């Protein structure tokens, strides 16, 4: 199963679109300049719902952000949000 329709979702699509044992979550806020709490809440709700729906999946793959380890970026609302989402998945 693929959740999302962007670049990463399309890249993983050939391998996982018809999978019933794996879920690739490639959706949510992709604009690293975003600071809209409504968008962050929407991603949170959708992610939690997907995790509940695919809780028995062998693999649940979530894409966060590479900026999580960047001292320059780590204080942005986007990066703080993505770190929170990664903690939910972990």
N, C-alpha and C positions, 0 to 999 in steps of 0.2 A: 504494500500500500504506500502510495505517495500522497502526502498532504502538502499542497502548494503547487504553484504553476510557473515559478520563475526559473532562473538560470540553473540553480542547483537541483530543483525538482526535475527539470528536463534532463539534466546530466545523469541523474540516478534512475530516471524513469525506465529505461530499457531493462534494467536489472530487477527493479522492485515494484513496478506498477501492478503486476498481478500476484504479488506475494501475499500469502495469507498468514505467514509467520513473522514477517518483518514490517516495520513501519518507519518510513523516512519522513520526518517532519521538517519540511523545507518551506515554511510559511512564516508570516509575521512581519514585524517591522524590519525593513531592510535599509532604510535611509539612516545612516549614522549621524545625521544632523537633526534627526527627529527629537523633539522634546514634548510631544503631545501625550499627556498622560492617558487620554482616551485610547490612543493607538496602543500604548503599552498594556492597558487593561484588556483591550480586545485580544491581543496576543496571549496574555496570561490565561484568559478564560478559554480560549481555543486550545491552547497547549494542555491545560489541565483536563479538558474534555477529551482530547485525543489520547492522553495517557490513560485515562480511565477506560476508554473504548478499546484500547490495544494493550491492556495491562498484562495479557497472557502472551504477548508477542515475544519471540525469541530475541529480537533486536528492536530497540526504539532509538532511532538516530535523530538527534537534534543538532541544528547548526546555530551556534551562538555567535561570538565575534572574536576575531584575533586581537582586537584592541583591548581585551580584558587585561592583558599583561603590559600594556603601554602606560607608563606614568603620565604621559601627556594627555591621553584620552580617557583614563580611568575615572575621571570625575564627571564626565559628560552624562546627562540623563540617559542617553541611549545605552552606553556601556554599563552603567549601574543597573539598568533594566535587564540587559542581556545576562549579566552575572546572576541576577536573581532567578532568571529563567533556567540557567544552567544548574543552579542549586536545586531547583524543583525537580529537574530531570535526574540529577545525581542521586 
